[in-house]
Amino acid sequence: MNRKLIFSIILVNFLAVSAGAQFEEGEVVSKKVTPTDYKALTSALKANSEDDMVAAASKILGKDSKDLKALNALGVYYFNTKRLGLAQLLFERALRDHKEEAGLFNNLAVIYLVEGDTRSAIANFREAVKLDSRHKESSTNLSSIFLEYSDYSRAVDPLEDAYDRAKSDLSRGKKYALEVANNYA
């Protein structure tokens, strides 16, 4: 298998792990969850500490049981620690309340793919692209599957779209953009 999957760390979008803080100090994100709560969650994820992750996510989920960022962060943590069942449950739970979030469908699709359920993976990648045609991770992952099975006609359109969106990040040395470019080549 030479496919290079991009697990959508949508935390980059939700928690600004590598893009700098997206919340202003004192800004209230929901009725009760604060930017400080998200900073603790980000720190726990970076530290790869289960105790800290559970504590930070529990604090947020205790305030807002449907919090997308906390559910996704826990899912990503459990995926990274190879506990796919827990990750899948968390992404499915998040999708119950956030049906329009392409990144969650992508993350769930990656789990299906790792577990060998290619049909479910394709269905979820397609749903992600349908929800957000600019979601480059899903487009690239979907194309990667088609490329693996030499179905080039299906692979070209989503990969071309992902490449077009990744060009500017390629010049900035972003890892995912290089992966997209390699698959496109």
VMD Tcl script that draws the C-alpha trace (Angstrom):
set ca {
  {0.00 0.00 0.00}
  {1.65 3.23 -1.13}
  {-1.33 5.44 -0.41}
  {-0.55 8.46 1.73}
  {-3.61 9.23 3.84}
  {-4.15 12.54 5.46}
  {-5.88 12.16 8.79}
  {-7.73 15.40 9.08}
  {-6.39 16.93 12.22}
  {-9.25 19.33 12.19}
  {-7.88 20.59 15.45}
  {-5.80 22.86 13.26}
  {-9.09 24.49 12.32}
  {-10.87 24.04 15.64}
  {-8.16 24.57 18.22}
  {-5.51 26.32 16.15}
  {-2.81 23.87 17.22}
  {-0.33 25.08 14.63}
  {-1.96 28.19 13.24}
  {-1.70 30.39 16.30}
  {-4.50 31.17 18.72}
  {-7.83 31.84 17.11}
  {-9.60 32.92 20.29}
  {-9.11 36.26 21.91}
  {-8.48 36.31 25.64}
  {-11.74 36.81 27.47}
  {-13.84 35.81 24.43}
  {-16.61 33.40 25.34}
  {-16.87 30.66 22.72}
  {-20.07 29.16 24.10}
  {-22.12 30.01 27.13}
  {-19.61 28.43 29.47}
  {-16.55 27.15 27.60}
  {-13.66 29.61 27.54}
  {-10.54 29.95 25.41}
  {-8.55 28.88 28.47}
  {-10.42 25.56 28.40}
  {-9.38 25.07 24.77}
  {-5.79 26.02 25.53}
  {-5.68 23.28 28.18}
  {-7.09 20.82 25.64}
  {-4.50 21.85 23.05}
  {-1.69 21.51 25.58}
  {-2.89 18.07 26.62}
  {-3.03 16.92 23.01}
  {0.48 18.22 22.35}
  {1.75 16.54 25.53}
  {0.12 13.26 24.47}
  {-1.07 12.74 28.03}
  {-4.23 10.69 28.45}
  {-4.86 11.96 31.98}
  {-4.55 15.58 30.84}
  {-6.65 14.94 27.71}
  {-9.46 13.33 29.65}
  {-9.37 16.05 32.31}
  {-9.38 18.92 29.80}
  {-12.04 17.36 27.58}
  {-14.19 16.39 30.56}
  {-14.11 19.96 31.82}
  {-15.31 21.24 28.44}
  {-17.86 18.48 27.90}
  {-19.18 19.05 31.42}
  {-19.99 22.59 30.32}
  {-21.19 21.70 26.82}
  {-21.75 18.00 26.12}
  {-21.91 18.66 22.36}
  {-18.64 20.57 22.08}
  {-17.17 19.77 18.68}
  {-13.59 20.67 19.56}
  {-13.45 18.50 22.68}
  {-15.09 15.48 21.04}
  {-12.81 15.74 18.02}
  {-9.68 16.24 20.14}
  {-10.45 13.11 22.13}
  {-11.13 11.21 18.90}
  {-7.82 12.32 17.41}
  {-5.99 11.44 20.62}
  {-7.47 7.93 20.68}
  {-6.77 7.46 16.97}
  {-3.14 8.44 17.51}
  {-2.88 5.97 20.41}
  {-4.35 3.19 18.23}
  {-7.63 2.93 20.16}
  {-9.77 3.04 17.06}
  {-12.99 1.90 18.73}
  {-12.93 4.84 21.15}
  {-11.99 7.25 18.37}
  {-14.83 5.97 16.21}
  {-17.36 6.33 19.03}
  {-16.27 9.91 19.66}
  {-16.43 10.93 15.98}
  {-19.84 9.28 15.62}
  {-21.01 11.09 18.77}
  {-19.76 14.40 17.41}
  {-21.51 13.76 14.08}
  {-24.88 13.40 15.82}
  {-24.76 17.10 16.65}
  {-22.45 18.38 13.91}
  {-23.74 16.71 10.74}
  {-22.32 19.47 8.54}
  {-18.69 19.08 9.61}
  {-16.67 17.60 6.75}
  {-13.63 16.99 8.94}
  {-15.53 14.60 11.18}
  {-16.63 12.54 8.19}
  {-13.01 12.48 7.00}
  {-11.74 11.34 10.38}
  {-14.34 8.60 10.60}
  {-13.47 7.50 7.05}
  {-9.80 7.17 7.97}
  {-10.76 4.84 10.82}
  {-12.87 2.74 8.44}
  {-9.97 2.56 6.03}
  {-7.50 1.52 8.72}
  {-9.97 -1.19 9.77}
  {-10.24 -2.42 6.16}
  {-13.77 -1.19 5.46}
  {-13.01 0.58 2.18}
  {-16.66 0.97 1.15}
  {-17.56 2.83 4.35}
  {-14.40 4.90 4.03}
  {-15.27 5.94 0.48}
  {-18.84 6.79 1.51}
  {-17.61 9.01 4.34}
  {-14.92 10.71 2.26}
  {-17.57 11.42 -0.38}
  {-19.90 12.84 2.26}
  {-17.11 15.11 3.49}
  {-16.44 16.37 -0.05}
  {-20.18 16.80 -0.64}
  {-20.46 18.93 2.51}
  {-17.34 20.95 1.74}
  {-15.92 20.67 -1.75}
  {-12.87 22.59 -0.53}
  {-11.96 20.03 2.15}
  {-8.57 19.07 0.75}
  {-7.87 16.22 3.16}
  {-11.02 14.36 2.15}
  {-10.43 15.00 -1.54}
  {-6.89 13.73 -1.29}
  {-7.83 10.67 0.74}
  {-10.64 9.76 -1.65}
  {-8.31 10.12 -4.62}
  {-5.67 8.03 -2.88}
  {-8.07 5.12 -2.65}
  {-8.95 5.40 -6.33}
  {-5.26 5.63 -7.26}
  {-4.49 2.51 -5.27}
  {-7.04 0.61 -7.34}
  {-5.83 2.23 -10.60}
  {-9.16 4.00 -11.10}
  {-7.51 7.12 -12.47}
  {-10.65 8.63 -13.98}
  {-12.26 8.82 -10.53}
  {-9.07 9.96 -8.83}
  {-8.31 12.96 -11.03}
  {-11.09 15.41 -10.16}
  {-10.89 15.33 -6.35}
  {-7.10 15.22 -6.42}
  {-6.90 18.11 -8.85}
  {-9.19 20.15 -6.59}
  {-7.08 19.34 -3.55}
  {-3.88 20.20 -5.40}
  {-5.27 23.56 -6.53}
  {-6.12 24.43 -2.92}
  {-2.79 23.16 -1.58}
  {-0.49 25.04 -3.98}
  {-0.04 28.05 -1.70}
  {0.71 25.81 1.28}
  {3.25 23.88 -0.79}
  {5.44 26.97 -1.08}
  {5.22 27.36 2.71}
  {6.51 23.82 3.22}
  {3.32 22.36 4.69}
  {3.60 18.58 4.95}
  {0.07 17.78 3.77}
  {0.59 19.96 0.67}
  {3.65 17.94 -0.26}
  {1.63 14.74 0.16}
  {-1.12 16.13 -2.07}
  {1.43 17.16 -4.71}
  {3.08 13.73 -4.62}
  {-0.25 11.99 -5.12}
  {-1.16 14.39 -7.92}
  {2.13 13.78 -9.71}
}
mol new
graphics top color blue
foreach p $ca { graphics top sphere $p radius 0.5 }
foreach p [lrange $ca 0 end-1] q [lrange $ca 1 end] { graphics top cylinder $p $q radius 0.2 }
display resetview
